[in-house]
Amino acid sequence: MKAMQAIKRGSGFGGLLDYALAMEGGIPRGKVIGGNMSGLDQKSLAKEFGISRRIRPDVEKPVWHNSLRAPAGEKLTDEQWVKLADDYMKRMGFSDEHQRTYILHDDPDGQHIHIVASRISLSGKLYLGKNENLKSTKVIQRLEKVYGLTITSSRGQSYKCPVC
């Protein structure tokens, strides 16, 4: 499993959620498989993310995003992705009070999830995330071993999220 790009921070949740949950030929490109939010579509998730955003209006970039890809030809169940993503977020330093959603894309070129999170916890604490790309690489390497996944090279895959 690899991170597909550098971790991104942004000012708005809407565009990222629109991309991750877009329709392609009348079929949803992605589906919400987990996280700690109740919303299942862009509108309801954006509204929920507004809760943490209103707690700290001083934070210019409350959005945190990373994508994790399974090795070519490998697929995980929704439950496996959720367990892995929850563990990943905990190891990255997020608490259960940080809103987040996991959106699965089961593309022909590889299965991956988008992790969309608020850097602002529901108690107002801000996730700072120092050296988070390096930390993410180390966390992923550890998770590959813990979960018995294919061990991949430390180099990320060449994918660029069009809205990130």
N, C-alpha and C positions, 0 to 999 in steps of 0.2 A: 504494500500500500504506500502511496506517496501523496504528498501535498502537490496539487496541480499548479500552484503558482505561489507567489509570496502572499503572506497574509495581508489583507487590505482593510483599511478603515475608511469610513465614509460619513457623509452628513445626513443621508436619507435612506430609509429602508425601502421605500416604494419601488425604485428602479431595480434594485437587486431582486426583490420579491417578484416583480413583474417578469424579469428574465427567468428566474428559477422555476416559476409556475406558469410560464407562457404556454399557449395552445399552439400546436403544430398540426395543421391539417385536421383540425377539430378534435385532436387528441391532446390531453395535457402532457407537456414535456416532462414535468416532474411531479412528484407527489410527496406530501408531508408524511414522514414516517415516524417522527419523534421530536423530542425536545421537551420543554416544560411549559408550553403554551397550548391553548385550546383551539386556536384558529387553524383552518385547513385551506384557506385561500388568501390571496394577496391582500384583499381589503380588510379582512378580519385580523390578519397577522399585523398589518401596518397599524391598525387601531390599537392592538395590544401593545406593540412596541412603543406607542405614544405614551403609555403609562410611565415607563422608566425615563423616557425622554423629558417628560414634564417635571420629574423629580429634580433633574439637573439641567435646566435650560442653558447653563453656562458652558456645557460641553459641546464643542463645535463638531466633533466627529464621534457620535455615539455608536456607530455601526462597526461591527467586527465580522469579517468574513474569511473563511478558508474553505477549500474544497479538497476532499480526499478521494483518491482513485484506487480501485482494486487493480491488481496486475491484469494484463490482457488475458482474456479467457476465463478469469475467475469471477465468481458471483457470490455475494453474501446475501443472506436473507435480510428482510427488514429488521428483524429482531437482532441479528448479529451486528448490523450497521448501528443500530441504536445503542446497544451495549458498548460497542467500540467508541462511538462518538461521545457518549456520556463519560467514559473513562478518559478519553482524549481531553475533553474540556476540563475535567477535574485536574488532570496532570498539568494542563496549561495554566491553571490558577484561577479558573472561574468557579464561583460558588453556585449553589442551587438557586440563589436569589438573582442571578443574571439570566434574563429571559433569553431563550434560544429556540430555534427550530432547525430540524434536519430535513433536507429536501433531496430525495433520491432521483437521479437521472440514470436510467438504464439504457444508455446509448449503445449502438452497435460497436463503437470504437472503445467501449469500456464503461463499466458501471462506476458511478461516483456519487458522492453526496456533497451538497452545499451546506455548510454550517453558517447560519446567520444568527448573530448574537448581539445583545446590547452590552456595551462596556459599562453601563450604569446598572448597578444592582438595585433591587427594589427598596433597599435601605439607604441608597444614595452613594454607596462606595463605588469608586471608579476603578475599573481594571486598567492598569498601566501597561503591562506586558512588555517588559524589557527583554531585548534580544529574542523576540518571540519566533522568528523564522528558524534560528539555530535551535532553540528549545523545541520547536515543533518537530524538526528533523529527528532529534534525539528521542522525543516522546513516541513518534511513529515507529522508530526502530525497536523500541522497547515493546510497544503494543504488538508488533509483528511476532515477536517471540512469545509474549504472554498468551496471545490468541491462536498461536500455531498457524499464522499466515505465511505466505511465501515471503521470504526475505528478499527485499529489493535493494538495488544500489542506492547510495545516498544522494544521487542526482535525481531531481524532480523530472516529471514528464513535461513535454512542451505543449502546454495548453494555456490559452489566454481567455479568461472570462471576458466577453465583450462589454460588460457593463461595469467591470471592476476597475 
